[in-house]
């Protein structure tokens, strides 16, 4: 077993590992429901980041070594981005985008540790991913105005994260799925903000976002085990 494999604390019957996914799902569902109902306030800011904090606790139990450290850093910056985007202040969107940019770069560094670029599986995953990212950029950047540079940097970062997940040599199907769902979530944000309003955008964004983070966590554990 490598230093990045599943932690011994993840053995069957270990209560925190068994309970934490349910706690995560409960908190995520509660935030999504209250947000859709129009509830606001500082409590909602905390609640938005709470499911990611639970994933951090879960990561300490099921991951080991550098994989655990990098995953915790990525989750920490994700939670920071959640908080920044939920508050109202000048340059709120840019600050939140910067936090998530760091999270994507850390995720990329984590996934690159197991990358195998010369494989048919990577080619089959990467080609449609790059085509989709190029199409998104062609539609999004002209509409982003003064934020075009920041959005382009983030688009490059999340595409790189997804490519690094696609290239992982282990059992990386779940990891790659999480990366794609993360891209879908961010695409919904971008389309809703810069192109056209989407029905139930907030709900769709948060469902895909929380799902992506959960898939990435379990995906990296499976791929590195």
Secondary structure, 3 states (H helix, E strand, C coil): CCCCCCCHHHCCCCHHHHHHHHHHHHHHHHHHHHHHCCCCCHHHHHHHHHHHHHHHHHHHHHCCHHHHHHHHHHHHHHHHHHHHHHCCCCCHHHHHHHHHHHHHHHHHHHHHCCECCCCHHHHHHHHHHHHHHHHHHHHHHHHCHHHHHHHHHHHHHHHHHHHHHHCECCCCHHHHHHHHHHHHHHHHHHHHHHHCCCCCHHHHHHHHHHHHHHHHHHHHHHHHC
